[in-house]
Amino acid sequence: MFRNMDSKTPLPVTGSLLAFIGSAHTALGVVIWATGREQTELAFWFTAFGVAAVGFGIAVIETERTRGYVPAPILAAIAVLTAFGIAFEPVSGFLTVLLPLAIGVRGWLRHRRIATVPAG
């Protein structure tokens, strides 16, 4: 795998997981549409949100590479979306987003800890 030499992180895990989840969501949406097991509108939105998740994951990858961590506002947006999804449908794919969220929060906390340690 090619690595961006200006990257501040060896592997942007949070964004990569979000892009993977979005890819799986998109593939599953196509399967739902192709089999005709659900309404066309449901398959459309399922697939469309998968594509949007891939785009969001790629944006998070770039942010992780630039900063070395995922900033709090992005993590908050992921947390709110995940909480809304879990509240709406508790046993769903939204549970998978808890993993990249936890990894992102861990990286953000690590960055905060390093940033607050006085030099000297």
Rosetta constraint file for C-alpha pairs under 8 A:
AtomPair CA 3 CA 7 HARMONIC 7.62 0.50
AtomPair CA 3 CA 10 HARMONIC 7.61 0.50
AtomPair CA 4 CA 65 HARMONIC 7.91 0.50
AtomPair CA 6 CA 65 HARMONIC 7.61 0.50
AtomPair CA 6 CA 66 HARMONIC 7.63 0.50
AtomPair CA 7 CA 65 HARMONIC 4.47 0.50
AtomPair CA 7 CA 66 HARMONIC 5.99 0.50
AtomPair CA 7 CA 68 HARMONIC 7.37 0.50
AtomPair CA 8 CA 64 HARMONIC 7.46 0.50
AtomPair CA 8 CA 65 HARMONIC 5.28 0.50
AtomPair CA 8 CA 66 HARMONIC 6.12 0.50
AtomPair CA 8 CA 67 HARMONIC 6.29 0.50
AtomPair CA 8 CA 68 HARMONIC 4.58 0.50
AtomPair CA 9 CA 64 HARMONIC 6.84 0.50
AtomPair CA 9 CA 65 HARMONIC 5.63 0.50
AtomPair CA 9 CA 68 HARMONIC 5.00 0.50
AtomPair CA 9 CA 69 HARMONIC 7.67 0.50
AtomPair CA 12 CA 16 HARMONIC 6.09 0.50
AtomPair CA 12 CA 61 HARMONIC 5.43 0.50
AtomPair CA 12 CA 64 HARMONIC 5.62 0.50
AtomPair CA 12 CA 65 HARMONIC 6.44 0.50
AtomPair CA 13 CA 17 HARMONIC 6.02 0.50
AtomPair CA 13 CA 61 HARMONIC 7.73 0.50
AtomPair CA 13 CA 100 HARMONIC 7.25 0.50
AtomPair CA 13 CA 103 HARMONIC 7.47 0.50
AtomPair CA 13 CA 104 HARMONIC 7.98 0.50
AtomPair CA 14 CA 18 HARMONIC 6.30 0.50
AtomPair CA 14 CA 57 HARMONIC 7.77 0.50
AtomPair CA 14 CA 60 HARMONIC 7.28 0.50
AtomPair CA 14 CA 61 HARMONIC 7.24 0.50
AtomPair CA 14 CA 70 HARMONIC 7.81 0.50
AtomPair CA 14 CA 100 HARMONIC 4.64 0.50
AtomPair CA 14 CA 101 HARMONIC 6.94 0.50
AtomPair CA 14 CA 103 HARMONIC 6.21 0.50
AtomPair CA 14 CA 104 HARMONIC 5.57 0.50
AtomPair CA 15 CA 19 HARMONIC 6.10 0.50
AtomPair CA 15 CA 56 HARMONIC 7.77 0.50
AtomPair CA 15 CA 57 HARMONIC 4.41 0.50
AtomPair CA 15 CA 58 HARMONIC 6.12 0.50
AtomPair CA 15 CA 59 HARMONIC 7.34 0.50
AtomPair CA 15 CA 60 HARMONIC 4.69 0.50
AtomPair CA 15 CA 61 HARMONIC 4.39 0.50
AtomPair CA 15 CA 64 HARMONIC 7.45 0.50
AtomPair CA 15 CA 100 HARMONIC 7.49 0.50
AtomPair CA 16 CA 20 HARMONIC 6.10 0.50
AtomPair CA 16 CA 57 HARMONIC 6.22 0.50
AtomPair CA 16 CA 58 HARMONIC 7.26 0.50
AtomPair CA 16 CA 61 HARMONIC 6.37 0.50
AtomPair CA 17 CA 21 HARMONIC 6.07 0.50
AtomPair CA 17 CA 57 HARMONIC 7.36 0.50
AtomPair CA 17 CA 100 HARMONIC 5.92 0.50
AtomPair CA 18 CA 22 HARMONIC 6.10 0.50
AtomPair CA 18 CA 53 HARMONIC 6.59 0.50
AtomPair CA 18 CA 54 HARMONIC 6.71 0.50
AtomPair CA 18 CA 56 HARMONIC 7.44 0.50
AtomPair CA 18 CA 57 HARMONIC 4.69 0.50
AtomPair CA 18 CA 97 HARMONIC 7.18 0.50
AtomPair CA 18 CA 100 HARMONIC 6.65 0.50
AtomPair CA 19 CA 23 HARMONIC 6.09 0.50
AtomPair CA 19 CA 53 HARMONIC 6.24 0.50
AtomPair CA 19 CA 54 HARMONIC 4.21 0.50
AtomPair CA 19 CA 55 HARMONIC 7.13 0.50
AtomPair CA 19 CA 56 HARMONIC 7.23 0.50
AtomPair CA 19 CA 57 HARMONIC 4.30 0.50
AtomPair CA 19 CA 58 HARMONIC 6.29 0.50
AtomPair CA 20 CA 24 HARMONIC 6.21 0.50
AtomPair CA 20 CA 54 HARMONIC 7.13 0.50
AtomPair CA 20 CA 57 HARMONIC 7.98 0.50
AtomPair CA 21 CA 25 HARMONIC 6.06 0.50
AtomPair CA 21 CA 50 HARMONIC 7.72 0.50
AtomPair CA 21 CA 53 HARMONIC 7.47 0.50
AtomPair CA 21 CA 54 HARMONIC 7.62 0.50
AtomPair CA 21 CA 96 HARMONIC 7.61 0.50
AtomPair CA 21 CA 97 HARMONIC 7.74 0.50
AtomPair CA 22 CA 26 HARMONIC 6.08 0.50
AtomPair CA 22 CA 49 HARMONIC 7.56 0.50
AtomPair CA 22 CA 50 HARMONIC 4.33 0.50
AtomPair CA 22 CA 51 HARMONIC 6.19 0.50
AtomPair CA 22 CA 52 HARMONIC 7.31 0.50
AtomPair CA 22 CA 53 HARMONIC 4.59 0.50
AtomPair CA 22 CA 54 HARMONIC 4.70 0.50
AtomPair CA 22 CA 57 HARMONIC 7.71 0.50
AtomPair CA 23 CA 27 HARMONIC 6.16 0.50
AtomPair CA 23 CA 50 HARMONIC 6.18 0.50
AtomPair CA 23 CA 51 HARMONIC 7.03 0.50
AtomPair CA 23 CA 53 HARMONIC 7.80 0.50
AtomPair CA 23 CA 54 HARMONIC 6.14 0.50
AtomPair CA 24 CA 28 HARMONIC 6.05 0.50
AtomPair CA 24 CA 50 HARMONIC 7.43 0.50
AtomPair CA 25 CA 29 HARMONIC 6.07 0.50
AtomPair CA 25 CA 46 HARMONIC 7.01 0.50
AtomPair CA 25 CA 47 HARMONIC 6.58 0.50
AtomPair CA 25 CA 49 HARMONIC 7.73 0.50
AtomPair CA 25 CA 50 HARMONIC 4.75 0.50
AtomPair CA 25 CA 51 HARMONIC 7.99 0.50
AtomPair CA 26 CA 30 HARMONIC 6.29 0.50
AtomPair CA 26 CA 46 HARMONIC 7.01 0.50
AtomPair CA 26 CA 47 HARMONIC 4.55 0.50
AtomPair CA 26 CA 48 HARMONIC 7.20 0.50
AtomPair CA 26 CA 49 HARMONIC 7.53 0.50
AtomPair CA 26 CA 50 HARMONIC 4.40 0.50
AtomPair CA 26 CA 51 HARMONIC 6.03 0.50
AtomPair CA 27 CA 31 HARMONIC 6.32 0.50
AtomPair CA 27 CA 47 HARMONIC 7.42 0.50
AtomPair CA 28 CA 32 HARMONIC 6.11 0.50
AtomPair CA 28 CA 47 HARMONIC 7.52 0.50
AtomPair CA 29 CA 33 HARMONIC 6.14 0.50
AtomPair CA 29 CA 43 HARMONIC 5.35 0.50
AtomPair CA 29 CA 44 HARMONIC 7.20 0.50
AtomPair CA 29 CA 46 HARMONIC 5.28 0.50
AtomPair CA 29 CA 47 HARMONIC 4.48 0.50
AtomPair CA 29 CA 50 HARMONIC 7.75 0.50
AtomPair CA 30 CA 34 HARMONIC 5.97 0.50
AtomPair CA 30 CA 43 HARMONIC 7.12 0.50
AtomPair CA 30 CA 47 HARMONIC 6.44 0.50
AtomPair CA 31 CA 35 HARMONIC 6.03 0.50
AtomPair CA 32 CA 36 HARMONIC 6.17 0.50
AtomPair CA 32 CA 37 HARMONIC 6.09 0.50
AtomPair CA 32 CA 38 HARMONIC 6.42 0.50
AtomPair CA 32 CA 43 HARMONIC 5.92 0.50
AtomPair CA 33 CA 37 HARMONIC 7.22 0.50
AtomPair CA 33 CA 38 HARMONIC 7.05 0.50
AtomPair CA 33 CA 39 HARMONIC 7.91 0.50
AtomPair CA 33 CA 40 HARMONIC 6.39 0.50
AtomPair CA 33 CA 43 HARMONIC 5.18 0.50
AtomPair CA 33 CA 44 HARMONIC 7.51 0.50
AtomPair CA 36 CA 40 HARMONIC 7.48 0.50
AtomPair CA 38 CA 42 HARMONIC 6.62 0.50
AtomPair CA 38 CA 43 HARMONIC 6.70 0.50
AtomPair CA 39 CA 43 HARMONIC 6.46 0.50
AtomPair CA 40 CA 44 HARMONIC 6.09 0.50
AtomPair CA 41 CA 45 HARMONIC 6.29 0.50
AtomPair CA 42 CA 46 HARMONIC 6.00 0.50
AtomPair CA 43 CA 47 HARMONIC 6.06 0.50
AtomPair CA 44 CA 48 HARMONIC 5.95 0.50
AtomPair CA 45 CA 49 HARMONIC 5.94 0.50
AtomPair CA 46 CA 50 HARMONIC 6.34 0.50
AtomPair CA 47 CA 51 HARMONIC 6.38 0.50
AtomPair CA 48 CA 52 HARMONIC 6.26 0.50
AtomPair CA 49 CA 53 HARMONIC 6.00 0.50
AtomPair CA 50 CA 54 HARMONIC 6.33 0.50
AtomPair CA 51 CA 55 HARMONIC 6.42 0.50
AtomPair CA 52 CA 56 HARMONIC 6.14 0.50
AtomPair CA 53 CA 57 HARMONIC 5.94 0.50
AtomPair CA 54 CA 58 HARMONIC 6.22 0.50
AtomPair CA 55 CA 59 HARMONIC 6.29 0.50
AtomPair CA 56 CA 60 HARMONIC 6.19 0.50
AtomPair CA 57 CA 61 HARMONIC 6.13 0.50
AtomPair CA 58 CA 62 HARMONIC 6.38 0.50
AtomPair CA 59 CA 63 HARMONIC 6.31 0.50
AtomPair CA 60 CA 64 HARMONIC 6.04 0.50
AtomPair CA 60 CA 70 HARMONIC 7.06 0.50
AtomPair CA 61 CA 65 HARMONIC 6.18 0.50
AtomPair CA 62 CA 66 HARMONIC 6.13 0.50
AtomPair CA 63 CA 67 HARMONIC 5.95 0.50
AtomPair CA 63 CA 68 HARMONIC 7.57 0.50
AtomPair CA 63 CA 69 HARMONIC 7.35 0.50
AtomPair CA 63 CA 70 HARMONIC 6.52 0.50
AtomPair CA 64 CA 68 HARMONIC 4.82 0.50
AtomPair CA 64 CA 69 HARMONIC 4.78 0.50
AtomPair CA 64 CA 70 HARMONIC 5.49 0.50
AtomPair CA 65 CA 69 HARMONIC 7.60 0.50
AtomPair CA 69 CA 104 HARMONIC 7.04 0.50
AtomPair CA 69 CA 107 HARMONIC 5.60 0.50
AtomPair CA 69 CA 108 HARMONIC 5.64 0.50
AtomPair CA 69 CA 111 HARMONIC 6.99 0.50
AtomPair CA 70 CA 74 HARMONIC 6.70 0.50
AtomPair CA 70 CA 75 HARMONIC 6.76 0.50
AtomPair CA 70 CA 104 HARMONIC 5.82 0.50
AtomPair CA 70 CA 105 HARMONIC 7.67 0.50
AtomPair CA 70 CA 107 HARMONIC 7.13 0.50
AtomPair CA 70 CA 108 HARMONIC 6.09 0.50
AtomPair CA 71 CA 75 HARMONIC 6.45 0.50
AtomPair CA 71 CA 108 HARMONIC 6.53 0.50
AtomPair CA 72 CA 76 HARMONIC 5.95 0.50
AtomPair CA 72 CA 105 HARMONIC 7.98 0.50
AtomPair CA 72 CA 108 HARMONIC 7.17 0.50
AtomPair CA 73 CA 77 HARMONIC 6.23 0.50
AtomPair CA 74 CA 78 HARMONIC 6.28 0.50
AtomPair CA 75 CA 79 HARMONIC 6.05 0.50
AtomPair CA 75 CA 101 HARMONIC 6.66 0.50
AtomPair CA 75 CA 104 HARMONIC 6.90 0.50
AtomPair CA 75 CA 105 HARMONIC 6.93 0.50
AtomPair CA 76 CA 80 HARMONIC 6.08 0.50
AtomPair CA 77 CA 81 HARMONIC 6.14 0.50
AtomPair CA 78 CA 82 HARMONIC 6.00 0.50
AtomPair CA 78 CA 101 HARMONIC 6.84 0.50
AtomPair CA 79 CA 83 HARMONIC 5.97 0.50
AtomPair CA 79 CA 101 HARMONIC 6.96 0.50
AtomPair CA 80 CA 84 HARMONIC 6.04 0.50
AtomPair CA 81 CA 85 HARMONIC 6.12 0.50
AtomPair CA 82 CA 86 HARMONIC 6.06 0.50
AtomPair CA 82 CA 94 HARMONIC 5.77 0.50
AtomPair CA 82 CA 95 HARMONIC 7.54 0.50
AtomPair CA 82 CA 97 HARMONIC 6.67 0.50
AtomPair CA 82 CA 98 HARMONIC 7.37 0.50
AtomPair CA 83 CA 87 HARMONIC 5.98 0.50
AtomPair CA 84 CA 88 HARMONIC 6.08 0.50
AtomPair CA 85 CA 89 HARMONIC 5.91 0.50
AtomPair CA 85 CA 90 HARMONIC 7.33 0.50
AtomPair CA 85 CA 94 HARMONIC 5.87 0.50
AtomPair CA 86 CA 90 HARMONIC 4.33 0.50
AtomPair CA 86 CA 91 HARMONIC 7.11 0.50
AtomPair CA 86 CA 92 HARMONIC 7.13 0.50
AtomPair CA 86 CA 94 HARMONIC 5.98 0.50
AtomPair CA 86 CA 95 HARMONIC 6.96 0.50
AtomPair CA 90 CA 94 HARMONIC 7.98 0.50
AtomPair CA 90 CA 95 HARMONIC 7.90 0.50
AtomPair CA 91 CA 95 HARMONIC 7.22 0.50
AtomPair CA 93 CA 97 HARMONIC 7.42 0.50
AtomPair CA 94 CA 98 HARMONIC 7.36 0.50
AtomPair CA 95 CA 99 HARMONIC 7.98 0.50
AtomPair CA 96 CA 100 HARMONIC 7.90 0.50
AtomPair CA 97 CA 101 HARMONIC 6.20 0.50
AtomPair CA 98 CA 102 HARMONIC 5.98 0.50
AtomPair CA 99 CA 103 HARMONIC 6.27 0.50
AtomPair CA 100 CA 104 HARMONIC 5.96 0.50
AtomPair CA 101 CA 105 HARMONIC 6.11 0.50
AtomPair CA 102 CA 106 HARMONIC 6.12 0.50
AtomPair CA 103 CA 107 HARMONIC 6.28 0.50
AtomPair CA 104 CA 108 HARMONIC 6.15 0.50
AtomPair CA 105 CA 109 HARMONIC 6.04 0.50
AtomPair CA 106 CA 110 HARMONIC 6.14 0.50
AtomPair CA 107 CA 111 HARMONIC 6.16 0.50
AtomPair CA 108 CA 112 HARMONIC 6.17 0.50
AtomPair CA 109 CA 113 HARMONIC 6.13 0.50
AtomPair CA 110 CA 114 HARMONIC 6.25 0.50
AtomPair CA 111 CA 115 HARMONIC 6.00 0.50
AtomPair CA 112 CA 116 HARMONIC 6.15 0.50
AtomPair CA 113 CA 117 HARMONIC 6.45 0.50
